[in-house]
Amino acid sequence: MRRHPFALTLAILALSAPLSGCATWDSLSSRQKSTAVGTAVGGVAGAAVTNGSVLGTVGGAAIGGFIGDEVGKRR
């Protein structure tokens, strides 16, 4: 069975912690929701593309958050 790299596991935990605080989606604006989802998806995608590189995960999260913020502005 293939083991996940430590960096990927750490990235998933780091991204899931802030989202667990968003248990009350009702109080968030559409822009804030889009930014949170974009950050999580971007971080996971960055980790997957770069084989768990921390720099790739952080870069993916930053790019995903920016895109999510831009999408949220237009709603």
QUISULDA-V850080 format. One record per residue. N is the residue number from 1. PSI is psi in degrees with one decimal (none if undefined). OMEGA is omega in radians with two decimals (999 if undefined). BURIAL is 1 if it has 16 or more other C-alpha atoms within 10 Angstrom, else 0. Layout:
n=N psi=PSI omega=OMEGA burial=BURIAL
n=N psi=PSI omega=OMEGA burial=BURIAL
This chain:
n=1 psi=136.9 omega=-3.08 burial=0
n=2 psi=135.1 omega=3.11 burial=0
n=3 psi=145.2 omega=3.08 burial=0
n=4 psi=141.8 omega=3.08 burial=0
n=5 psi=150.4 omega=-3.13 burial=0
n=6 psi=-40.2 omega=-3.10 burial=0
n=7 psi=-38.4 omega=3.13 burial=0
n=8 psi=-42.6 omega=3.11 burial=1
n=9 psi=-43.1 omega=3.11 burial=0
n=10 psi=-39.8 omega=3.13 burial=0
n=11 psi=-42.0 omega=3.14 burial=1
n=12 psi=-43.1 omega=3.11 burial=1
n=13 psi=-40.1 omega=-3.13 burial=0
n=14 psi=-33.9 omega=3.14 burial=0
n=15 psi=-28.8 omega=-3.12 burial=1
n=16 psi=-26.3 omega=-3.13 burial=0
n=17 psi=-49.6 omega=3.12 burial=0
n=18 psi=-33.4 omega=-3.14 burial=0
n=19 psi=-25.1 omega=3.10 burial=0
n=20 psi=-24.6 omega=3.07 burial=0
n=21 psi=-10.4 omega=3.14 burial=0
n=22 psi=39.7 omega=-3.10 burial=0
n=23 psi=-22.5 omega=3.13 burial=0
n=24 psi=77.7 omega=3.13 burial=0
n=25 psi=-23.5 omega=-3.07 burial=0
n=26 psi=-30.8 omega=-3.10 burial=0
n=27 psi=-5.9 omega=-3.14 burial=0
n=28 psi=146.3 omega=3.05 burial=0
n=29 psi=166.9 omega=3.11 burial=0
n=30 psi=-37.0 omega=3.14 burial=1
n=31 psi=-41.6 omega=3.13 burial=1
n=32 psi=-39.2 omega=3.10 burial=1
n=33 psi=-44.6 omega=3.14 burial=1
n=34 psi=-39.3 omega=3.12 burial=1
n=35 psi=-43.8 omega=-3.14 burial=1
n=36 psi=-45.2 omega=-3.14 burial=1
n=37 psi=-42.0 omega=3.12 burial=1
n=38 psi=-38.9 omega=3.11 burial=1
n=39 psi=-45.1 omega=-3.13 burial=1
n=40 psi=-47.7 omega=-3.12 burial=1
n=41 psi=-42.1 omega=3.12 burial=1
n=42 psi=-39.3 omega=3.12 burial=1
n=43 psi=-43.9 omega=3.11 burial=1
n=44 psi=-42.5 omega=3.12 burial=1
n=45 psi=-41.8 omega=3.11 burial=1
n=46 psi=-39.5 omega=3.11 burial=1
n=47 psi=-39.3 omega=-3.12 burial=1
n=48 psi=-41.5 omega=-3.10 burial=0
n=49 psi=-36.4 omega=-3.07 burial=0
n=50 psi=17.9 omega=3.13 burial=0
n=51 psi=41.4 omega=3.05 burial=0
n=52 psi=12.9 omega=3.11 burial=1
n=53 psi=134.2 omega=3.14 burial=1
n=54 psi=-41.5 omega=3.13 burial=1
n=55 psi=-41.4 omega=3.10 burial=0
n=56 psi=-37.6 omega=3.13 burial=1
n=57 psi=-47.3 omega=-3.14 burial=1
n=58 psi=-41.9 omega=3.10 burial=1
n=59 psi=-43.1 omega=3.10 burial=1
n=60 psi=-40.1 omega=3.12 burial=1
n=61 psi=-40.6 omega=3.14 burial=1
n=62 psi=-44.9 omega=3.14 burial=1
n=63 psi=-42.6 omega=3.11 burial=1
n=64 psi=-39.9 omega=3.10 burial=1
n=65 psi=-40.1 omega=3.10 burial=1
n=66 psi=-45.7 omega=3.13 burial=1
n=67 psi=-42.7 omega=3.11 burial=1
n=68 psi=-39.1 omega=3.11 burial=1
n=69 psi=-43.0 omega=3.12 burial=1
n=70 psi=-39.9 omega=3.11 burial=0
n=71 psi=-40.4 omega=-3.14 burial=0
n=72 psi=-27.8 omega=3.10 burial=1
n=73 psi=-33.2 omega=-3.00 burial=0
n=74 psi=-2.5 omega=-3.14 burial=0
n=75 psi=none omega=999 burial=0
